[in-house]
Amino acid sequence: MSPATPTSFTELGALPAHAHAQQDAVRYLRLPSTVRERCGHVANAVAAGRSSHLLLDRSRLPELARRVVRLTRERYPGGTVPLHSRWRHFEAGGVDRRGLLDARLRGMDRADAARVRIELAIVAVLLDGPSAPEWQFREPGSGRQHGRAEGLAVAAFEAFMAGVFSSDSRDPLRVDAAALVRLDVDTLGRMLQARPDNPLPGLDARLRLLHRLAAMLRERPDIFGVPARPGRLFDLLGHVLVRGPDGRDQRLPVQRLRAAVMLRTLIKAFGSVWPGGAPMAGRTLGDVWAHPLAGGSGPSAGRVPFHTMAQWLVLSLVEPMASGGIEIDLLDELTGLAGIRHGGLFIDAGVVVPREPAFLQAPHMVGDAAIVEWRALTVVLLDELARLVRAELGRPAMSLPEVLEGGVVAAGRELAAERRPGGPPPLRVSGVGTLL
């Protein structure tokens, strides 16, 4: 794959620390620090009893932290906890799928191989999301069955390795716009083994995400080239345009990239792909929703950003970028992921308490005020839980993504299984492309 043409699209230069809201409200809402700020406003209001939907009982957090610590020690007895990302789901069943991919990439240029890994991660993230508890993916060859996030990841891996996302049979290990456009719901259903006896909700929504990705790729040939491929994000993220003393732009390679800067760039690149709230100034904001408790000032007031799928993509691109020689650092600038996998944990642990029992039986939309509150509480409580877990483990430098991987997701599944047959999440939210 040839490198993309230099572009001024990315914002990899230094970001001023002052007057963000006044200068550019859209840019401000792309910052993970804004996610924490606005979620904190909502959490403070809920704690003060100003929510008509939810109550907050922080006294249950220490008990939950002990559960997370226990599971972290059981799952990673050696003490080394990997990063929470889509690559962990590729390890389902103890199969070294990364090794299978690496064997296919042997002899390929390092940068090209990184672009391939990026493309696999992107389609796997876009196909992620809520699934039916009974849905299972039977892995070809071995016959192993996988459900939930792991099943979706293995299905994406199998399709990628089979060339489903490539329009060129001579180059199967790639994703390109032409192949994505040709996908239809029947093909996607077969790929994910969705049938009446193996139901998987959200097929249409997942297909829309892939089609939107194709449209976005084609709209920016300066970034994604011809044929249009998302792997050229490697070039976008791996270089910065700076203006030299002579007034001309220079394209300089980078070896390290801050997670928050990477997030801003991905939101800007993928803003038209993910569903989201109302746009601002004609620009798509993505996973940003209005709420009366959000606070703030200026044009961004009253809006709560989450960017859950974008942050999930950042985490899932850390390893592919590193394989190409670019390290992503300061991962704790990112927030916890405000989705069903993490947020359900706090409901089942009794930390977040619905005011009305009917809240857990009713269907919800991702933009509902009560769901925005619950997601905001999830972001704040994940930070608080992580501090308790670090202290209990005696690992003050443990990153938030490591805490999530160590025991948070496992604790959520354990609690769900204790409370409901089959372990489905405690509430129903329509949000494929927004929620995990």
Phi, psi and omega in degrees: 000127179281149181298153177289158176292139178306140183217154176269012184302314188287158179243055187274358177284180181296137179260121179303143184267004185235152170058036180297311185298320181290323185279319186198096183295325179296314179299320180299320182285353177270355185273134175297333176296328176289324175303311181296318182299308184290322176295325176296321177300315180295315181298319179297321179293319178296316180298331179275004177082018184269001178267139175269001185247318192227154172240161183234125179237089182288348179295343180272353183295317181301320177297318178296319179299321179296323177295315180298318179297315179302314182292324178297316180292323179291319186279330182228070185298337179283349178092348178268116182251127180284174180287139173289116181196175179295337180293334175292325180290332176293347180268009183306138179075009180075016181273134180274074180290330175301320178296323178296318178293315181302323180296325178287336183266358184301131181091351179280149174307141185302316181293319179297320178296322177296321179297321177297314181297323177298317182294320175300313181299320183295311181292326178294323177291317181294331179273355179285169177137184182301142176224162177290142181301330184272351181292138178222145173252121178269118185288126178301146179088292184279333184077003177298145178249136180227139177244181173054216185298323181294319179297318178295322179293315180296321177298316178297319180297313181298317180295319179298313182295334179274358178082018182298329185263010179247140177267001183238109182296340178281347182224070189289331186274071178199168173237129176221158186299322183299319179289321180297320181297326183284343180296138173235175187293328178292316179298316180296321179298319177294321181298321182263006178056036178278124181216167177305326179270002178217067192288139176227107180290156172087019178299313180300319181294319178295320179296320178299321178299316180293321178292322177295322176300315179300316180296318180296318180299318183287334180287340184234068177297339178294336179259311192259358170072188177225117000293153186284118184225135181290343179298344178287359167303331179302320180286321180297312183282335185271005179219152177233139175265123178234149179269122182280175180301335180275003178086358180263146178285140176237139181259109186247137178286152175239151177248345177224146183216129177291140181301320182294325178290319177298318179299313180304316183292319180293321177298318179295320181288320188254012184304326181276354183272311184278143174292157182194188181280195184297140178290168178228129179053035179076007183247136179289132182261338184081221188283068181226130189225147180282143174202137184293343180263006187289330183071201181095178180216163179074198185298336183273357184301144176081010180239140180244113175273147174235313180053044185298310182291325178295319178290324175298322177292319177304310181299324183280348177261353182302311183290316175300319179295319179296325179295337177264004176097014180241116181270137175258121183240179183055049182295337179287356169293333177287161178258174170295160184271120187270075180224186185294324183297322182264320183290328178298330178305316186285333174289312181294332179276356179079014177279318174255123188238118176295140177292327181240130179302331182297341180304324184280343179264337185281146173284147182230156171255153187297335180269001179298145182303318181295324180286322175300318177298312181299319179292321178297318177298323179300314180300312182294316184289330176296322176296316181293318178297319181299321179297319179293319180295316178301317181295317181293323179279346185070033182233077185296338182267003181297127183285158178301316177300328176289322177297317179300313182290322185299312185204352184292309180295318179297322178294321177298317180291321180297313179296319180298318180293328178289333187258336184217135179303130181085348175069037175291163179295162186285349180214163183249122180227128174278114184193036176300131184094351179236317185252149172258000000 
